[in-house]
Amino acid sequence: MAALTDFPISRKWPAQHPDPIQLYSLPPPNGVKVSIMLEETGLPYEPHLVRFDANDQMSPEFLSLNPNNKIPAIIDPNGPNGESLPLFESGAILVYLAAKSGRFMPEDTRSTMKRCNG
């Protein structure tokens, strides 16, 4: 299992509190979506500001987490099976947070989709 400090991004943005989800983002819409979801689910997190004016998204540390150089990105130190989970792309993060929290998604998505599609 990788510790949070094993991720190169932790060198540029060290965690003050290593147990909660580490969020690497800034205020544009995609970043705000994940921040809102974290607040709504009540999952603990520590935000880290990725500054585009400082070209942080192009730093080797950020690119080690998201090679697409886009915000947001997270590391969940308490991911599935107790292992750290790095994740990027807002849609993927939102689905993961919904599943982790047990909120905002039906348990049985297949039957829900059948109802939606007639």
N, C-alpha and C positions, 0 to 999 in steps of 0.2 A: 504494500500500500504506500502510495506517495504521500509524503507530508506536504503541507502547504509551502514550506520553505524549499521544497524540491522543485517548485515551479519557478522558472527564471523571472516571471513577472513580479514575484514577491521581493526581488531585489530592488526594483524601482518603486514599488508600492508595498512596503512592508505592512503586514497586518498588525494592528494594535491589539486586536482580539482574534485569535486564530480559529476559534470554533465556529462562528457564524459564516454564512455564505459571503464570499468576497465579490463585490460588484465593481466592475471597471466600466465607467460610463461617463456621460455628461448630459446636460439637459435637453438636447433635441428630442423629437418625438419617439424614436426607437429606444433611446435610453430611458425616457420617462415611462414608457410602457412597463418596463421591467421593475422600475422603482415603485410604481403604483401597485403592481402585482405583489411585490414583496410586502408592501404596507398592508394591502388587503388580506393577504394570507396570514400575516402575523409572523412569518418566518424571520428569524433574526438575520441581519446582514450588516456588513461594513462597507460603505461606499468609498470608492477611490476615484478621484477626478482625473479623467483622461483629457488633457487639454490639446485641442486641435491647433490652437495658436502656437503651441510649443512643439507641434508635430509628434506628440506622444504616441499617436496611433501607428507611427512608422518606426518606433523604437524596437530594437531587437527583443526587449522584454515583452512588449505588447504583442508583437508578431509571433512570439513563441506560444501565446495562448490563442490568438486569432490571426492566422496567416492572411486573412482577407482584409486586415487593418480597419475593421469597422467595430463600432460600439453597438450594443453592449456585449460584454463577456462576463462570465462568472466562473468561480471555482467554488464548488460545494465540498468543504472538507469532510462532510458527513453524508456523502452520496450513497448510492446503492451498495449494499453489502459492507457498509462502513468505510468504503474507499473514497478518496477524493475524486471528484468529477469536474473536469473542465468542460465548459460549454460556451458556444457563441451562436449568434443569430437570434434575434429577439423572439421569433416564433418558436424556435426550439426551446429557448429558455422558458417562455411562458407555459408551454405544454409541460415541461419538466416541473416547474413550480406548482402548477395545478395538480399534477399527479402526486408530488411530494406532500403537499398540504392536504390533499383529499378534497379540495374545493374548486369550484368553477368548471368542473368537467363531470359528466355523468360517469358512474362506475361502469355501465354497460354501453360503451360507445356504439357498438354494432347495432343494437336494437334502436338506439336513438337515431342513428343515421337512416335506418329503414323507415322510421316514422317520418323523418324529414323528406325523404325521397319518394314517399307514397307507397 
